[in-house]
Amino acid sequence: MDNLLKSLPWWVKWIGIPVIALVVFGGLVASLISIVVGLLFKVIVFVILVGALVFVVKRVTSGGGSKRDW
């Protein structure tokens, strides 16, 4: 295999083979990227919501029932 790749022109190794790989595995790569981005978005939304909940609970409980701070 190594001798086969050495005998090929540079453009086949660096352009042709990656293009063929993208055509064959492009759908798989795109779906994996979309799953990772979707999961990352959900994690960020979760962290923001939990932070907001903690902020609101601390704000309400630290006031001792006083509405003056709101």
RAVEN-V160781 format. One record per residue. N is the residue number from 1. SS is DSSP state (H for helix, E for strand, L for the rest). Layout:
N,SS + N,SS
//
This chain:
1,L + 2,H + 3,H + 4,H + 5,H + 6,H + 7,H + 8,L + 9,L + 10,H + 11,H + 12,H + 13,H + 14,H + 15,H + 16,H + 17,H + 18,H + 19,H + 20,H + 21,H + 22,H + 23,H + 24,H + 25,H + 26,H + 27,H + 28,H + 29,H + 30,H + 31,H + 32,H + 33,H + 34,H + 35,H + 36,H + 37,H + 38,H + 39,H + 40,H + 41,H + 42,H + 43,H + 44,H + 45,H + 46,H + 47,H + 48,H + 49,H + 50,H + 51,H + 52,H + 53,H + 54,H + 55,H + 56,H + 57,H + 58,H + 59,H + 60,H + 61,H + 62,H + 63,L + 64,L + 65,L + 66,L + 67,L + 68,L + 69,L + 70,L
//
